[in-house]
Amino acid sequence: MYAYIDGKLTFKNPAFVVVEAGGVGYHINISLNTYSALGDTERCKLYTWLHVKEDAHTLYGFADEGERRLFLHL
């Protein structure tokens, strides 16, 4: 549903980030690899995958498309 989200990084920890884009803050789960790749940047672009289940919608973010493809093959 979302190919990527590009915006202001408002919160970051090793498990998830909050990215503000278009006035909306997106809670995006990330890997430690993505956490390391983000560094101390104020803006970021994360390639995303929205996982939809009966009881939850979970947004995952990746530093590059290769990491996202690997995730989808798991």
N, CA, C and O atoms as CSV, one atom per row, in Angstrom:
chain,resi,resn,atom,element,x,y,z
A,1,MET,N,N,0.815,-1.184,0.000
A,1,MET,CA,C,0.000,0.000,0.000
A,1,MET,C,C,0.868,1.261,0.000
A,1,MET,O,O,0.593,2.189,-0.760
A,2,TYR,N,N,1.912,1.314,0.837
A,2,TYR,CA,C,2.841,2.444,0.851
A,2,TYR,C,C,4.191,1.943,0.348
A,2,TYR,O,O,4.766,1.031,0.942
A,3,ALA,N,N,4.705,2.519,-0.732
A,3,ALA,CA,C,6.007,2.105,-1.253
A,3,ALA,C,C,7.130,2.636,-0.367
A,3,ALA,O,O,8.083,1.919,-0.063
A,4,TYR,N,N,7.010,3.884,0.042
A,4,TYR,CA,C,7.990,4.478,0.952
A,4,TYR,C,C,7.356,5.673,1.642
A,4,TYR,O,O,6.332,6.196,1.202
A,5,ILE,N,N,7.982,6.092,2.725
A,5,ILE,CA,C,7.569,7.301,3.438
A,5,ILE,C,C,8.809,8.163,3.610
A,5,ILE,O,O,9.829,7.717,4.134
A,6,ASP,N,N,8.701,9.400,3.160
A,6,ASP,CA,C,9.802,10.358,3.218
A,6,ASP,C,C,9.341,11.523,4.089
A,6,ASP,O,O,8.335,12.165,3.788
A,7,GLY,N,N,10.075,11.796,5.169
A,7,GLY,CA,C,9.653,12.889,6.034
A,7,GLY,C,C,10.621,13.167,7.157
A,7,GLY,O,O,11.766,12.714,7.147
A,8,LYS,N,N,10.138,13.920,8.126
A,8,LYS,CA,C,10.946,14.332,9.274
A,8,LYS,C,C,10.948,13.220,10.317
A,8,LYS,O,O,9.894,12.727,10.718
A,9,LEU,N,N,12.131,12.836,10.746
A,9,LEU,CA,C,12.292,11.820,11.783
A,9,LEU,C,C,12.078,12.492,13.136
A,9,LEU,O,O,12.920,13.273,13.581
A,10,THR,N,N,10.953,12.191,13.794
A,10,THR,CA,C,10.631,12.864,15.053
A,10,THR,C,C,10.972,12.041,16.281
A,10,THR,O,O,11.116,12.597,17.370
A,11,PHE,N,N,11.107,10.720,16.132
A,11,PHE,CA,C,11.482,9.851,17.248
A,11,PHE,C,C,12.165,8.618,16.684
A,11,PHE,O,O,11.783,8.105,15.632
A,12,LYS,N,N,13.191,8.146,17.407
A,12,LYS,CA,C,13.923,6.969,16.937
A,12,LYS,C,C,14.401,6.154,18.123
A,12,LYS,O,O,14.968,6.699,19.070
A,13,ASN,N,N,14.172,4.849,18.074
A,13,ASN,CA,C,14.811,3.907,18.990
A,13,ASN,C,C,15.079,2.626,18.199
A,13,ASN,O,O,14.634,2.532,17.055
A,14,PRO,N,N,15.780,1.642,18.748
A,14,PRO,CA,C,16.143,0.455,17.962
A,14,PRO,C,C,14.965,-0.381,17.459
A,14,PRO,O,O,15.149,-1.195,16.555
A,15,ALA,N,N,13.774,-0.210,18.007
A,15,ALA,CA,C,12.627,-1.024,17.591
A,15,ALA,C,C,11.710,-0.320,16.587
A,15,ALA,O,O,11.121,-0.971,15.724
A,16,PHE,N,N,11.588,1.001,16.697
A,16,PHE,CA,C,10.689,1.721,15.792
A,16,PHE,C,C,11.076,3.191,15.707
A,16,PHE,O,O,11.823,3.713,16.534
A,17,VAL,N,N,10.538,3.840,14.674
A,17,VAL,CA,C,10.705,5.279,14.500
A,17,VAL,C,C,9.324,5.896,14.304
A,17,VAL,O,O,8.350,5.205,14.002
A,18,VAL,N,N,9.267,7.207,14.484
A,18,VAL,CA,C,8.082,7.967,14.106
A,18,VAL,C,C,8.539,8.964,13.051
A,18,VAL,O,O,9.429,9.779,13.296
A,19,VAL,N,N,7.922,8.891,11.876
A,19,VAL,CA,C,8.251,9.779,10.767
A,19,VAL,C,C,7.024,10.632,10.472
A,19,VAL,O,O,5.932,10.112,10.243
A,20,GLU,N,N,7.219,11.954,10.480
A,20,GLU,CA,C,6.125,12.869,10.163
A,20,GLU,C,C,6.174,13.207,8.683
A,20,GLU,O,O,7.176,13.722,8.187
A,21,ALA,N,N,5.085,12.912,7.982
A,21,ALA,CA,C,4.976,13.212,6.554
A,21,ALA,C,C,3.555,13.694,6.278
A,21,ALA,O,O,2.590,12.991,6.578
A,22,GLY,N,N,3.428,14.864,5.721
A,22,GLY,CA,C,2.108,15.395,5.412
A,22,GLY,C,C,1.256,15.655,6.639
A,22,GLY,O,O,0.032,15.542,6.575
A,23,GLY,N,N,1.878,15.998,7.747
A,23,GLY,CA,C,1.144,16.289,8.964
A,23,GLY,C,C,0.689,15.066,9.738
A,23,GLY,O,O,-0.054,15.189,10.712
A,24,VAL,N,N,1.127,13.881,9.314
A,24,VAL,CA,C,0.764,12.631,9.986
A,24,VAL,C,C,2.036,11.976,10.506
A,24,VAL,O,O,3.033,11.905,9.787
A,25,GLY,N,N,2.014,11.498,11.746
A,25,GLY,CA,C,3.153,10.776,12.314
A,25,GLY,C,C,2.955,9.283,12.138
A,25,GLY,O,O,1.986,8.720,12.647
A,26,TYR,N,N,3.863,8.637,11.422
A,26,TYR,CA,C,3.776,7.202,11.154
A,26,TYR,C,C,4.684,6.438,12.117
A,26,TYR,O,O,5.884,6.703,12.188
A,27,HIS,N,N,4.112,5.495,12.850
A,27,HIS,CA,C,4.872,4.597,13.727
A,27,HIS,C,C,5.332,3.446,12.837
A,27,HIS,O,O,4.510,2.676,12.339
A,28,ILE,N,N,6.650,3.327,12.637
A,28,ILE,CA,C,7.202,2.352,11.699
A,28,ILE,C,C,8.190,1.456,12.430
A,28,ILE,O,O,9.178,1.939,12.982
A,29,ASN,N,N,7.930,0.161,12.436
A,29,ASN,CA,C,8.850,-0.812,13.032
A,29,ASN,C,C,10.062,-0.971,12.125
A,29,ASN,O,O,9.927,-1.047,10.903
A,30,ILE,N,N,11.250,-1.022,12.731
A,30,ILE,CA,C,12.484,-1.116,11.945
A,30,ILE,C,C,13.398,-2.202,12.509
A,30,ILE,O,O,13.233,-2.659,13.640
A,31,SER,N,N,14.364,-2.600,11.687
A,31,SER,CA,C,15.395,-3.546,12.124
A,31,SER,C,C,16.576,-2.770,12.707
A,31,SER,O,O,16.667,-1.552,12.554
A,32,LEU,N,N,17.468,-3.480,13.370
A,32,LEU,CA,C,18.684,-2.833,13.880
A,32,LEU,C,C,19.548,-2.311,12.738
A,32,LEU,O,O,20.227,-1.295,12.887
A,33,ASN,N,N,19.525,-2.997,11.601
A,33,ASN,CA,C,20.269,-2.547,10.427
A,33,ASN,C,C,19.755,-1.179,9.965
A,33,ASN,O,O,20.547,-0.281,9.680
A,34,THR,N,N,18.457,-1.026,9.894
A,34,THR,CA,C,17.865,0.254,9.498
A,34,THR,C,C,18.151,1.324,10.544
A,34,THR,O,O,18.450,2.466,10.197
A,35,TYR,N,N,18.060,0.963,11.814
A,35,TYR,CA,C,18.368,1.899,12.898
A,35,TYR,C,C,19.786,2.455,12.734
A,35,TYR,O,O,20.004,3.659,12.865
A,36,SER,N,N,20.736,1.580,12.451
A,36,SER,CA,C,22.128,2.009,12.265
A,36,SER,C,C,22.278,2.881,11.030
A,36,SER,O,O,23.039,3.849,11.041
A,37,ALA,N,N,21.561,2.548,9.966
A,37,ALA,CA,C,21.664,3.307,8.717
A,37,ALA,C,C,21.096,4.719,8.855
A,37,ALA,O,O,21.528,5.625,8.142
A,38,LEU,N,N,20.150,4.919,9.747
A,38,LEU,CA,C,19.543,6.243,9.911
A,38,LEU,C,C,20.505,7.254,10.521
A,38,LEU,O,O,20.436,8.439,10.194
A,39,GLY,N,N,21.387,6.816,11.388
A,39,GLY,CA,C,22.343,7.727,12.006
A,39,GLY,C,C,21.647,8.866,12.739
A,39,GLY,O,O,20.635,8.657,13.408
A,40,ASP,N,N,22.198,10.079,12.608
A,40,ASP,CA,C,21.654,11.255,13.301
A,40,ASP,C,C,20.937,12.203,12.344
A,40,ASP,O,O,20.981,13.420,12.525
A,41,THR,N,N,20.291,11.660,11.349
A,41,THR,CA,C,19.620,12.476,10.347
A,41,THR,C,C,18.304,13.057,10.866
A,41,THR,O,O,17.670,12.472,11.744
A,42,GLU,N,N,17.893,14.212,10.321
A,42,GLU,CA,C,16.603,14.807,10.682
A,42,GLU,C,C,15.502,14.351,9.740
A,42,GLU,O,O,14.340,14.255,10.137
A,43,ARG,N,N,15.862,14.069,8.490
A,43,ARG,CA,C,14.896,13.583,7.503
A,43,ARG,C,C,15.304,12.182,7.083
A,43,ARG,O,O,16.482,11.824,7.115
A,44,CYS,N,N,14.315,11.402,6.691
A,44,CYS,CA,C,14.631,10.054,6.241
A,44,CYS,C,C,13.622,9.595,5.201
A,44,CYS,O,O,12.521,10.135,5.094
A,45,LYS,N,N,14.021,8.599,4.448
A,45,LYS,CA,C,13.150,7.929,3.484
A,45,LYS,C,C,13.229,6.450,3.807
A,45,LYS,O,O,14.297,5.846,3.717
A,46,LEU,N,N,12.100,5.865,4.183
A,46,LEU,CA,C,12.054,4.444,4.500
A,46,LEU,C,C,11.144,3.731,3.515
A,46,LEU,O,O,10.019,4.162,3.265
A,47,TYR,N,N,11.643,2.636,2.960
A,47,TYR,CA,C,10.827,1.765,2.124
A,47,TYR,C,C,9.973,0.934,3.072
A,47,TYR,O,O,10.475,0.428,4.075
A,48,THR,N,N,8.701,0.790,2.766
A,48,THR,CA,C,7.778,0.240,3.751
A,48,THR,C,C,7.011,-0.977,3.252
A,48,THR,O,O,6.900,-1.238,2.055
A,49,TRP,N,N,6.492,-1.699,4.222
A,49,TRP,CA,C,5.573,-2.806,3.978
A,49,TRP,C,C,4.503,-2.756,5.058
A,49,TRP,O,O,4.812,-2.746,6.249
A,50,LEU,N,N,3.240,-2.725,4.636
A,50,LEU,CA,C,2.124,-2.719,5.575
A,50,LEU,C,C,1.602,-4.142,5.695
A,50,LEU,O,O,1.075,-4.701,4.734
A,51,HIS,N,N,1.751,-4.722,6.874
A,51,HIS,CA,C,1.282,-6.088,7.139
A,51,HIS,C,C,-0.100,-5.991,7.778
A,51,HIS,O,O,-0.258,-5.423,8.858
A,52,VAL,N,N,-1.097,-6.554,7.098
A,52,VAL,CA,C,-2.481,-6.475,7.565
A,52,VAL,C,C,-2.915,-7.842,8.071
A,52,VAL,O,O,-2.861,-8.840,7.352
A,53,LYS,N,N,-3.350,-7.859,9.330
A,53,LYS,CA,C,-3.915,-9.070,9.935
A,53,LYS,C,C,-5.316,-8.732,10.427
A,53,LYS,O,O,-5.739,-7.576,10.406
A,54,GLU,N,N,-6.011,-9.743,10.859
A,54,GLU,CA,C,-7.380,-9.555,11.337
A,54,GLU,C,C,-7.458,-8.539,12.473
A,54,GLU,O,O,-8.407,-7.759,12.551
A,55,ASP,N,N,-6.464,-8.552,13.346
A,55,ASP,CA,C,-6.519,-7.706,14.537
A,55,ASP,C,C,-5.489,-6.581,14.570
A,55,ASP,O,O,-5.395,-5.868,15.569
A,56,ALA,N,N,-4.709,-6.406,13.492
A,56,ALA,CA,C,-3.679,-5.360,13.524
A,56,ALA,C,C,-3.202,-4.994,12.122
A,56,ALA,O,O,-3.179,-5.826,11.215
A,57,HIS,N,N,-2.826,-3.738,11.974
A,57,HIS,CA,C,-2.109,-3.254,10.793
A,57,HIS,C,C,-0.747,-2.807,11.301
A,57,HIS,O,O,-0.667,-1.934,12.166
A,58,THR,N,N,0.329,-3.394,10.773
A,58,THR,CA,C,1.675,-3.093,11.251
A,58,THR,C,C,2.514,-2.596,10.087
A,58,THR,O,O,2.589,-3.245,9.044
A,59,LEU,N,N,3.148,-1.440,10.268
A,59,LEU,CA,C,3.971,-0.841,9.228
A,59,LEU,C,C,5.440,-1.113,9.537
A,59,LEU,O,O,5.926,-0.784,10.619
A,60,TYR,N,N,6.145,-1.718,8.577
A,60,TYR,CA,C,7.566,-2.016,8.711
A,60,TYR,C,C,8.341,-1.111,7.761
A,60,TYR,O,O,7.901,-0.858,6.639
A,61,GLY,N,N,9.499,-0.623,8.214
A,61,GLY,CA,C,10.324,0.248,7.393
A,61,GLY,C,C,11.721,-0.307,7.213
A,61,GLY,O,O,12.262,-0.972,8.097
A,62,PHE,N,N,12.304,-0.022,6.044
A,62,PHE,CA,C,13.613,-0.557,5.682
A,62,PHE,C,C,14.469,0.539,5.059
A,62,PHE,O,O,13.961,1.412,4.354
A,63,ALA,N,N,15.764,0.485,5.323
A,63,ALA,CA,C,16.693,1.495,4.821
A,63,ALA,C,C,16.814,1.452,3.300
A,63,ALA,O,O,17.054,2.485,2.675
A,64,ASP,N,N,16.654,0.280,2.699
A,64,ASP,CA,C,16.751,0.154,1.246
A,64,ASP,C,C,15.798,-0.928,0.743
A,64,ASP,O,O,15.256,-1.714,1.520
A,65,GLU,N,N,15.611,-0.948,-0.566
A,65,GLU,CA,C,14.670,-1.895,-1.161
A,65,GLU,C,C,15.139,-3.340,-1.026
A,65,GLU,O,O,14.314,-4.251,-0.947
A,66,GLY,N,N,16.438,-3.559,-0.998
A,66,GLY,CA,C,16.971,-4.910,-0.842
A,66,GLY,C,C,16.572,-5.528,0.487
A,66,GLY,O,O,16.217,-6.706,0.548
A,67,GLU,N,N,16.628,-4.739,1.548
A,67,GLU,CA,C,16.226,-5.242,2.865
A,67,GLU,C,C,14.729,-5.561,2.882
A,67,GLU,O,O,14.300,-6.533,3.503
A,68,ARG,N,N,13.945,-4.734,2.196
A,68,ARG,CA,C,12.502,-4.999,2.127
A,68,ARG,C,C,12.223,-6.284,1.351
A,68,ARG,O,O,11.381,-7.081,1.763
A,69,ARG,N,N,12.917,-6.493,0.238
A,69,ARG,CA,C,12.737,-7.733,-0.540
A,69,ARG,C,C,13.097,-8.952,0.293
A,69,ARG,O,O,12.394,-9.962,0.249
A,70,LEU,N,N,14.183,-8.869,1.052
A,70,LEU,CA,C,14.583,-9.975,1.919
A,70,LEU,C,C,13.489,-10.260,2.949
A,70,LEU,O,O,13.154,-11.420,3.187
A,71,PHE,N,N,12.937,-9.230,3.553
A,71,PHE,CA,C,11.857,-9.384,4.524
A,71,PHE,C,C,10.657,-10.102,3.901
A,71,PHE,O,O,10.055,-10.967,4.536
A,72,LEU,N,N,10.313,-9.751,2.678
A,72,LEU,CA,C,9.152,-10.349,2.018
A,72,LEU,C,C,9.374,-11.814,1.666
A,72,LEU,O,O,8.411,-12.565,1.508
A,73,HIS,N,N,10.639,-12.230,1.540
A,73,HIS,CA,C,10.946,-13.628,1.245
A,73,HIS,C,C,10.946,-14.510,2.487
A,73,HIS,O,O,10.972,-15.736,2.373
A,74,LEU,N,N,10.918,-13.911,3.663
A,74,LEU,CA,C,10.919,-14.700,4.903
A,74,LEU,C,C,9.584,-15.357,5.139
A,74,LEU,O,O,9.408,-16.058,6.136
